[in-house]
Amino acid sequence: MNLTQQIVNAIWLGSVYSLFALGYALVFSVLGVLNLAHSAVFMWGAYIGLSAVLYLSLPIALSIPVAMLGGAVIAVVLERVAFAPLRARNAPRISQLISSIGASILLVSIAQLVFGTQPTRFPRGTIPDQTIEGLPFNVTPIQVLILVISLVLMVVLQLLIERTRIGQRMRAVAFNQRTASLLGINVGAIFILTFALAGALAGAAGVLFGLAYSAMTPFIGDQIALKGLTVIVLGGLGNIQGALVGGFVVAALEVFSIAIGGSDYKDAVVFSLLFVILLVRPQGLIGKKEQTRA
């Protein structure tokens, strides 16, 4: 086993996992509920990016922002349809969780009608896929692009949350919605913004995932949904920094389990970690104990 090569593989894969899981963590931190339709938005982002390349002849540098915009729009519609009406009725959070599952199934079904179920992929040559020469390990331009874009988006999100007035308002709503409302913060607008940001991250992650893997179907969200949940459980539900760390940890476990025991055991290793974390430290490695949330 080439240790350096496996570390490189874990880094670029972990960047995709972290980018995807940030959407989960962002919504949970503000609303206190898991949006299980996030994986469907991820899938739609991948297809929107692919459509921008195939039908609009856009370069990948422009198709990613288009996918992010599409993911943001879908996520906002999702918030208005599947979450806002239930919040208005003071429905329990578990109702919102179930609503997100139904929305996910609907989005996947619509994708099957629109895009079909046959595997597809970005055209060859969208990004050069030959190995970069002169390095002591194998890495392709696609993998480098995935890492760079993911890290940039993660840094931008972190700066937005920690250094801007919008971020301050998001943190205030996450701390206590009623208090934030009394302070004059438009809580509903913060909910919409949170979903838009989560959808944009999902759209970008979907395109990067589609570039990295040869086959895309309306079911690609299923492949990463449970990985994303494992990431945020590992890092701590609603913990942004935890989602970053958890993504790379999960990717490392997956990559090294493949290198040691073959691909048949990668999911078993990852989800065994999920069970252990839930039993030993349910608040995650970085998260803190807090109130019960759905």
Summary of the structure (lengths in Angstrom):
residues: 294
radius of gyration: 18.8
end to end distance: 41.6
largest distance: 61.1
contacts: 1047
relative contact order: 0.20
helix: 75%
strand: 1%
